[in-house]
């Protein structure tokens, strides 16, 4: 059994200052005593291959946040062209705020998208089993 200290978690998203969901996820991890590294898409960037890896694991549709402000600000033509992985990846690289967040990754191929205390508890249990 792996303990929490051995976990190498990275949380991807936007600064907790600009995203309440990220703020809640960070707080939950900290309250559980679980160390993590934070990767801000805007400040730290996002490599295309890394995004393609996330798309391969999770699918492009779940990663593309079509409920947020960034999506609504796209013109209709841009929204209509997001109908396949390559088009969605291009939009996500150009507009990282359109990527659903947070994305939690253990560096071993286990990835969790979104946040709820229950899903985080289950994820941590699975990756430490």
Secondary structure as UniProt FT lines:
FT   HELIX           4..6
FT   STRAND          9..13
FT   TURN            16..18
FT   HELIX           20..31
FT   TURN            32..33
FT   STRAND          36..40
FT   HELIX           41..44
FT   HELIX           48..58
FT   HELIX           60..63
FT   HELIX           69..73
FT   HELIX           76..81
FT   HELIX           85..94
FT   HELIX           96..98
FT   STRAND          103..105
FT   STRAND          111..113
FT   HELIX           117..128
//
